[in-house]
């Protein structure tokens, strides 16, 4: 049986690892990592990160080949949720901005007035 603090620790590291690997992949920094690389990135102990990486492989969030870990499709989805939640305050539209997905962001509508700001054409 897992103690409450141990369970919280597992959840914390699951979120941190998936979010970091999602970000690294999205930025083109790394499609896969080993425990030492990720430990340096997360400023943590290699053995601790290794244990959590192995736990994430067992849960289906990561795949491992030759000591290198990569997100599975399940892990990519979970990492995206963690990333979105962590940066929601920084990525939401500012006051007066149109929402993500607004048709004015489509290049086919470049130069046409945005329905949110008809007096300012989008470039």
C-alpha positions as CSV (number, residue, x, y, z in Angstrom):
1,X,0.0,0.0,0.0
2,X,1.2,3.5,-0.9
3,X,1.3,6.2,1.7
4,X,-0.5,9.5,1.0
5,X,2.7,11.4,0.6
6,X,4.2,8.8,-1.6
7,X,1.1,8.9,-3.8
8,X,1.3,12.7,-4.1
9,X,5.0,12.4,-4.9
10,X,4.2,10.0,-7.7
11,X,1.6,12.3,-9.1
12,X,3.9,15.3,-8.9
13,X,6.7,13.5,-10.8
14,X,4.3,12.1,-13.3
15,X,3.0,15.5,-14.1
16,X,6.5,17.1,-14.2
17,X,8.0,14.4,-16.4
18,X,5.1,14.3,-18.9
19,X,5.0,18.1,-19.1
20,X,8.7,18.4,-19.5
21,X,8.9,15.7,-22.2
22,X,5.9,17.2,-24.0
23,X,7.5,20.7,-24.0
24,X,10.9,19.3,-25.1
25,X,9.3,17.4,-28.0
26,X,7.3,20.4,-29.0
27,X,10.3,22.8,-29.0
28,X,12.3,20.3,-31.0
29,X,14.8,19.8,-28.2
30,X,14.4,16.1,-27.7
31,X,12.0,13.4,-29.0
32,X,13.5,11.0,-26.5
33,X,15.6,11.3,-23.4
34,X,17.5,9.2,-20.9
35,X,17.2,9.5,-17.2
36,X,20.4,11.6,-16.8
37,X,19.3,14.2,-19.4
38,X,15.8,14.5,-17.8
39,X,17.3,14.7,-14.3
40,X,19.5,17.6,-15.3
41,X,16.6,19.3,-17.0
42,X,14.3,18.8,-13.9
43,X,17.2,19.5,-11.4
44,X,16.6,16.2,-9.7
45,X,18.4,12.9,-8.7
46,X,19.0,10.5,-11.6
47,X,17.8,7.5,-9.6
48,X,14.6,9.2,-8.6
49,X,13.8,10.2,-12.2
50,X,14.8,6.7,-13.4
51,X,12.3,5.1,-11.0
52,X,9.5,7.4,-12.2
53,X,10.4,6.9,-15.8
54,X,10.0,3.1,-15.3
55,X,6.7,3.7,-13.6
56,X,5.5,5.7,-16.6
57,X,6.5,2.9,-18.9
58,X,4.5,0.5,-16.8
59,X,1.5,2.8,-17.0
60,X,1.7,3.2,-20.8
61,X,2.7,6.9,-20.8
62,X,6.2,6.3,-22.0
63,X,8.0,3.7,-24.2
64,X,11.7,2.8,-23.6
65,X,14.2,1.6,-26.2
66,X,17.9,1.2,-25.4
67,X,17.6,3.3,-22.3
68,X,15.9,6.2,-24.0
69,X,12.3,7.2,-23.2
70,X,9.7,8.8,-25.4
71,X,6.1,9.7,-25.0
72,X,3.5,7.3,-26.2
73,X,0.3,8.6,-27.7
74,X,-1.3,8.3,-24.3
75,X,1.7,10.1,-22.7
76,X,1.6,12.9,-25.4
77,X,-2.1,13.5,-24.6
78,X,-1.4,13.6,-20.8
79,X,1.6,15.8,-21.3
80,X,-0.4,18.2,-23.4
81,X,-3.1,18.5,-20.7
82,X,-0.4,19.1,-18.0
83,X,1.3,21.7,-20.2
84,X,-2.0,23.5,-21.0
85,X,-2.9,23.6,-17.3
86,X,0.5,24.8,-16.2
87,X,0.6,27.7,-18.7
88,X,-3.1,28.5,-19.0
89,X,-2.7,32.0,-17.6
90,X,0.1,32.8,-20.1
91,X,-1.6,31.3,-23.2
92,X,-5.2,32.5,-22.9
93,X,-6.2,35.5,-25.1
94,X,-5.7,38.9,-23.5
95,X,-8.6,41.3,-23.1
96,X,-9.9,42.2,-26.5
97,X,-8.0,39.5,-28.4
98,X,-9.9,37.1,-30.5
99,X,-10.0,33.5,-29.3
100,X,-7.8,30.7,-30.5
101,X,-9.5,29.1,-33.5
102,X,-11.0,32.4,-34.7
103,X,-11.3,32.2,-38.5
104,X,-9.2,35.3,-38.9
105,X,-6.1,33.2,-38.0
106,X,-6.6,31.2,-41.2
107,X,-4.1,32.4,-43.8
108,X,-6.9,32.3,-46.4
109,X,-8.5,35.2,-44.5
110,X,-5.3,37.3,-44.3
111,X,-6.0,41.0,-44.7
112,X,-9.7,40.6,-44.0
113,X,-11.2,42.3,-40.9
114,X,-11.4,40.1,-37.8
115,X,-15.0,39.8,-36.5
116,X,-13.7,40.6,-33.1
117,X,-11.9,43.8,-34.4
118,X,-13.5,44.8,-37.7
119,X,-11.5,48.0,-37.9
120,X,-8.2,46.2,-37.7
121,X,-7.4,43.7,-40.6
122,X,-5.3,40.7,-39.6
123,X,-2.0,40.2,-41.4
